[in-house]
Amino acid sequence: MSVGRWYRISGLHPDLGLPATEPGTQYLADNDPTRDPILNPGQGFQEHLRRRLGRAPHSSWHGMVGFSAITEAWNGAVFASAIGDSGAMIIFGGGHNDYFGSDVHAFDLQSRQWSRLSDGYTNGEPGDYGAGAVYADAEYPNGSPLPPHTYEYIQYDSVENDLILFKGQSELGPDVKAIAIPHMLNLPTRLWRRGPQHPVARLNSGGCTTWDEKRRLIWGHSGDAGNGNAFLNFRPDGKNSDGTFGSWGTHYPNKLPGMADHNAMQIDPVRDIIVMPVHARNELVAIDPSRPDRPVLPLRSSSQHPIIKAFSAIEYAPNLDALIYYSAADGAPIYSISAPDSSSFAGLSTAQWRWRNLLDKDNSLNPIIDAQSISSYPVNRNHTFGRLRVASFGSTDLAILVRHIDSPVYALRLPP
């Protein structure tokens, strides 16, 4: 694998001389629970006729869009380093009126196969999903959370091997109801646990998070939609007397009013600084996690950088010791953002950060165009969110990109 070039690593026609992925595991769509006759036997004459005519099956948790919304309806993913021999991309989500399924899926990097980790809530009647089905604790009767648009609201804790969902929904459908209740999925046991509800925080659409390994907490910033009003953290450790798990930190107001929607943020674990690419300002801003009460500060860039887009992703690459920025709206280019030579927040916020395009000049694959040409579903082309993540193997960092439910997974080797 050459540095700075995109490759297909799964599906029917992967690159690098790799064999085709095993049938039934080639694409995310292969594990759609709606197509599982055990989970969705297709009761009733109308559904029986639908299937006899060769049409796609329908389910009570289908929503208006169906399973393809798990990638196309404003949803992200995480890289779980402790799943399998080489880690896995984990995806969960639905939201609004698009998809009501709470199933969880994994792409294993070693086998290059997709699998369904959790079936989700598939035992309900039609009235148990969508508009009018209200769940005060933001979870279905089986304990799985109602799937929101996840945006950048999901992260991964490698110590506990947990997927962390920062934001909940008490109702799906056209008029969704967001609620500040987190959920954690322990990936080895496939068991969900619920956090307590925050009394005043509104974690509405378009927000973002980052996992702070040093402090063992997830930082989250609400979006603007629906008057999101919060910057705060959640610590997932510890069981409470009411059966919930974890605790909320201090609630601070929205740090980017009018500009908070559809951004991403990432903590630099070496320098202890949270960096956000803010598309409404076309600049990077910083938050000091040791002083979360302070306002964001703009960061200076020493070199020309791409126009910062909504729905982008920002990660940290440990071998490169730099942040990685990627937007599907830009196509193939991927960028590093290197910190200035400073160990203090004051120095980091006043000196210049260095952008660099990491795409090799001989790269021949644009994963965005390639995936769209393969997919048979309507796609949200510019959506990246957390579906680009960095996976590290010894001295090698890989950017892993999930696009659509019926397209390959892509990878790019980052420079050392």
Secondary structure, DSSP 8 states (H G I E B T S, - for coil): --BT-EEE-SSSS-STT-----TTSSSGGGG-GGG-TTT----SHHHHHHHHTT-----TT-TTT-TTHHHHSS--EEEETTSTTT-EEEE---BTTTB----EEEEETTTTEEEEEE--S-S--GGGSSTT---TTSB-TTS-B-----TB-EEEETTTTEEEE--EEEE-STT-EEE---EEEETTTTEEEE----SS----TT-EEEEETTTTEEEEE--STTT---EEEEEEEEE-TTS-EEEE---B--SSTTT-TT---EEETTTTEEEEEETTTTEEEEE-TTSTTS--EE-EESS------TT-EEEEETTTTEEEEE-GGG-S--EEEE--S-SSHHHHHHSEEEEEE---TT----HHHHHHHH--S---TT--GGGEEEEEETTEEEEEEE--TTS-EEEEE---
